[in-house]
Each structure stands twice: as structure tokens, then as C-alpha cells.
Amino acid sequence: MAAEPSQWSEGHELFQRIRSKTLAAARAGDRLSNTQYCFEEVCAKTLYNLSGFPAPFDRDSPDWIRPNALALAKVLSIPDPDSAIRLGA
């Protein structure tokens, strides 16, 4: 969807589907899935907002992509490349 601007308007519906999965994962205590879905949610919101269609999500949606991506990487045990730079690696 990200590679096809003509599909960005579908981000609202995609967000709704992901949100259902996010809530179910949270209820089940599934941290990995919940973290993944939170990342997916902000991506879907951002794509929808970029479409220019009415009733956009919060304007700060894109600001949450990086923090959610880093949270997902942490849960997946993927090291933060910025930490290696700070440590002089």
C-alpha cells in the first residue's frame, strides 16, 4: 500500500482492521503482536492522512512511526543502530 499512492485512502479501513487485532492482542497479553500492530496502526494512519481524504487521523501520526518501529525492534531483539553509533562501534 505504501508504494501505491492511489491506495492511501484505504488506510482508514486498514487501520480499523488492525485496531481490532491490536485490542485483541492487548487483551490476550500478547506483547509482540500488540507492539507490531501499534506500529502498523500509525503507518496506516499516516498513509491515510497523506491521501488528503477528509477526516484525517491526528496530525502527529507520522511522529509515532519511529518510536513504534524501535519498540517493535526491541521486542524482536533487533539492536538499535543508533546505540551502536553512540557506543562508538
Phi and psi in degrees as a GROMACS rama.xvg file:
@    title "Ramachandran Plot"
@    xaxis  label "Phi"
@    yaxis  label "Psi"
@TYPE xy
-61.6543  -33.404  ALA-2
-79.8325  -7.86133  ALA-3
-121.292  89.4954  GLU-4
-51.6962  -29.1788  PRO-5
-66.0683  -15.6773  SER-6
-99.5522  -5.23439  GLN-7
-58.2311  -31.0043  TRP-8
-65.3388  -17.8252  SER-9
-78.4483  -4.20449  GLU-10
-60.834  -30.4228  GLY-11
-66.2263  -47.0385  HIS-12
-65.3744  -40.7682  GLU-13
-61.0733  -43.954  LEU-14
-55.859  -44.8463  PHE-15
-59.8902  -41.7248  GLN-16
-66.9034  -42.5898  ARG-17
-66.2084  -40.469  ILE-18
-58.4079  -39.2354  ARG-19
-60.8991  -40.7772  SER-20
-69.9612  -36.7499  LYS-21
-61.1017  -47.4655  THR-22
-64.5296  -39.974  LEU-23
-64.9514  -41.6704  ALA-24
-64.9347  -39.4441  ALA-25
-64.3255  -43.4126  ALA-26
-62.7131  -35.5594  ARG-27
-82.4871  -6.85445  ALA-28
72.2254  24.4818  GLY-29
-87.7436  90.5546  ASP-30
-62.5257  -43.9957  ARG-31
-60.4257  -52.6323  LEU-32
-62.7147  -41.5805  SER-33
-60.7659  -43.2537  ASN-34
-65.6091  -42.0583  THR-35
-62.3329  -46.3654  GLN-36
-66.6733  -34.8976  TYR-37
-61.7175  -40.493  CYS-38
-62.8119  -46.7789  PHE-39
-61.7153  -37.8934  GLU-40
-58.9881  -48.8548  GLU-41
-68.316  -30.2443  VAL-42
-66.4674  -45.0792  CYS-43
-63.7445  -41.9206  ALA-44
-60.7311  -44.2883  LYS-45
-63.7035  -44.4257  THR-46
-61.7734  -42.7774  LEU-47
-61.3877  -45.5169  TYR-48
-60.9071  -36.8741  ASN-49
-67.7191  -20.2555  LEU-50
-68.706  -23.5718  SER-51
81.2689  5.76446  GLY-52
-71.8315  161.054  PHE-53
-67.7574  163.839  PRO-54
59.5373  56.9802  ALA-55
-68.3965  161.08  PRO-56
-73.842  178.523  PHE-57
-52.1549  142.07  ASP-58
-65.0695  -21.649  ARG-59
-88.2961  7.94755  ASP-60
-51.4914  -45.3424  SER-61
-62.5023  -27.1478  PRO-62
-66.1423  -17.2146  ASP-63
-94.4792  -4.81484  TRP-64
-63.775  -53.3573  ILE-65
-61.8686  -50.113  ARG-66
-59.1442  -38.2432  PRO-67
-71.5421  -35.153  ASN-68
-64.7196  -42.1826  ALA-69
-67.0208  -36.9911  LEU-70
-64.1425  -41.6101  ALA-71
-65.3238  -43.4119  LEU-72
-59.4925  -39.7312  ALA-73
-63.5692  -45.281  LYS-74
-62.9724  -32.7575  VAL-75
-86.6068  2.82695  LEU-76
61.884  34.0237  SER-77
-93.341  122.495  ILE-78
-66.3177  147.185  PRO-79
-76.0317  116.879  ASP-80
-62.2123  -28.0323  PRO-81
-66.3486  -31.1973  ASP-82
-69.1649  -34.2979  SER-83
-65.976  -36.9869  ALA-84
-66.6225  -43.628  ILE-85
-63.8198  -32.2019  ARG-86
-84.7503  -2.40918  LEU-87
78.8848  21.075  GLY-88
